[in-house]
């Protein structure tokens, strides 16, 4: 069970990934089916990159498996993509892809910044796990060149809808507990922190309204039990994923196309 948690929650890549790194791209597709935030981030990410004059330099802070930059390296072949992470296996993975305009950079945002001045940066779902988040924001600011931009996605509010998910979240190990989440931001708090670091807000996009929250809770209730529950719960949850997924997908679509003035997540387009 601990091994399953390390693969699912802590980016501990199986040994065969070293020989066949392209298999990780299957995870990219799976994340499209399960991560509503990816729909919002990828839409805005592609739009911003397409508006930049090439060549440009891109850095993904906390790149993980590289899902937000690897697919775009072939679209913007004259540009430079950097996957930055404090987690050595993730940095190593960027090299294993053997993509000419992609490289990995080992960096701890609490103590250092990128020496190359990037034109645009991305940071998705990372800041809430960092102790010194104010310093991390300052170092991302320093990593960007003049007029550089940063797309920053963070969960906010942390509101639950269903009692079942509340119980499962509190009782079983899940992504947030395994990775020792430090805080849940309010919108006001994260905006204040970005402005203190020197950024100006160019655009703000809310994610996970009511439909999005419900889709997340249905899906995560099942996946949490699959990863952390006993064998009986794993079987029941596995069946429920298959039964509930059409509803989950429908709720994700509703959230994606709905107008929202609040939510459990916010995507900020920031400018230096």
N, C-alpha and C positions, 0 to 999 in steps of 0.2 A: 504493500500500500504506500509506503514511504517513497519507493521508486516511482510509482505512478504520479504521486504528488510533485516530485521533483521535475518530471517531464512536463506535466500539465501546467504547473504554477511557477517554476523557477528556471526555465530555459536551460535545463540540463539535457542537451541533445544526445540521443542514442548514438553509440559508436559508429553505426553504419552511415550516419550522416556525413562523417568525414570522407567516406568513399563516394557517396552519392548526394552531394549537397543540394542538387536540384530537387530532391524529394521534399525539401523544406517548402518549396513552392506550393505543394499540396495544402500546407497549413494556411498559405495566403488565401486560397480558395475557400477553405473551411471557415476562415475568419469572416469572409464576406457573408457567409450564411448564418453566422452566429453573433457577430459584433455590429450592432447598429451604429456605434460611433464611427466605425470604419467608413460607412456610407457617407457620412457628413465630412469626415476628414479628407477622404480621397477626392470628393467632388471639389472642395475648396483648394486642396493641394494642387490638383491638376490645373485648375483655373489660374492660380497664382503663378505657377511655373511657366505656363503657356504665355503669360503676359510679360515675362522677362526676356530681355535681349540676350541671345546666346553669344558666346559661352558664359555660363555662370557656375558658381560653386554652391553646392547644397550640403547641409549637414543635418543629420537626424540624431538628435540628442536622446540617448536611450533607445538605440535602434533595434534591440532585440534580434529577431530573425530577419529584419530588413524588409518587412512587408510593404513599407511605404516608399522605399527608394529603389530596391532591386528591379521591380517591374518597369520603372521609368528610365533606367539607365540606357536602354536601347532606343527609347523615343528621343532622348536628348543626348546623343552620342558625343557631341562636342563639349559637353559640360562635365563637371567633376562632382561626384557623389561621395560623401564621407559618412560612414556609419560609426557614430561615436557612442561608446558605452563603457561602463566601469566593469562589466562582466566579461572576462577574457574569452570564454567560448563564443560569445556573440561577435566580438571583434575578430576572432579567428575565422568565423564563418564568412565574414565579408570577403576575406582573402580566398577562401575555398571556392567561392563562386567563380573566380578567375575571370571577372569582368573588367576590361581595361580601364574604364572610367569610374570604377568603384574601389574604395579602400576602407579599411577599418582603422579606428583610432581609439586607443585605450585612454579614457579620460574620466576623472572624478570631478563632477561639477561643483562639489563643495570646496575644492581646493585648487582648481586649475581651469583654464579656458583654452579654446582652440587657437593655435598660433596662426593658422591660415584664417584670413578674414573672409567668411562666407557671405554670399549675397542673400541667402535665405536659409532659415533654419526651421526645424520641425521638432516638437516635443509633445508626445502623445501619452497621456496617462502615466507620467513619471514623477511629476513634482510632489505628489502627495506621499511618496515613499522616502523623500529626502529630508533628513533632519534640518539642515541649514538651507531651506528653500529660498530664502532671500539672497544668500550668496550664490546659489545655483542660478537664479535669474540674472544676477549681476554678471556672472561668468558667461552666460549665454549672450548677454548684451555685448560683452567685450569680444565675443567670438565672431560678431557680425561686422561687416564693413559699413562705411557711411551709407545711410539710407537703407540699410539691410532690414529684412523683415523676418518675423518669427511667427509661425503658426503654433499656438499653444492650446492644447486640449487638457482640461482637468474636470474630473467629476465635482459637482457641487451639491449642496443641500443634503444628500444622503437620505432622502425620504423613501420609506417603504409603503407599499399599498396593501399587500396581503399578510395576514398573520402567519400563514404557513412558511413563507419565505423568511420572515423575521425569526421564527423558531429554528429553521435550518441554518440560517446565517450565524446564529448565536451558538448552536450546538455542535456544528461540524466545522472541521478545518476547510477553509476556502481561500481563494486567491489573496484576499486582503489580510487575513490572519497569518498565512504562511509567509507573506512578504512584508509583514509588520508595517502596515499603513500607519503613517504618523498623524494624519489629520483628514478631516473632511472640510473643504473650503465652503465659505459662503461666496456669493458673487461679489459682494462688496470687498471682501478680504482679498480675493485673488486680483481684482482690478487694482486695489491699492498697492499690492506688492509689485505688480508689473510697472505701475507708474513710478514707484519709488526706485525701481531698478533703472529707470530712464526711458522706458517704452511709452509710446503713444498708441492708443487703441484706434485702429482703422476700421475694424468690423467685429461684430459680435454675433455668434450663432448659437442658439439654444438647442440642446438635444435632450432626448428622454423626457418627453412630456408624459401625460397619463398613459397613453398607449405604449410608449417606449418603456416606461417603468414596468408595466405589466408584462410585456414581452420578455424583458430582462429577468424578472422574477420567476416566470414560468420556466424559462430555459435554464437559468442558474440553479434553481431548486433541483432540477434533474441532474445537471452536470456535477453539482457539488456532491450529491449522493452517489453518483457513479464513481467519483474519485475518492471520496472519504467515507462512504457508508459501508456497512457490512455486505456480505455477498447477496443476501436476500434483497436489501435495499438497492444494490447495484442493478439487479435484474429488474426490479419494479421500475426503477428510474429509467433504465434503458428502454423499456417498453413505453413509458410515458413520453420520452423524447420523441419517439416515432409518432405517437398518437397526437401529441400537442404541437408538433413543429409547424403544421400548416397554419394553426392559429397564431403561433409566435411570429411567423413570417408575415402574416396579414397585419398584425399589430405593428411590426417594424415598418411596413410600407405606409400605414396610416400615420405613424409618427413622422416619418421622413417627409411626407408631403403636407403636413399640417403646419399652420402658423402657430408659433409658440412665443410667449413672453417670459417664460421661466422653464425650468426643467432640472433634471439631475446631472446635467453636464453642460459645459459651455466651451465653444471653440472661439478663441480670440485670435484675430489677425493683428499683429503688433508691428509697429515700425520704429526703427531706431532714430 
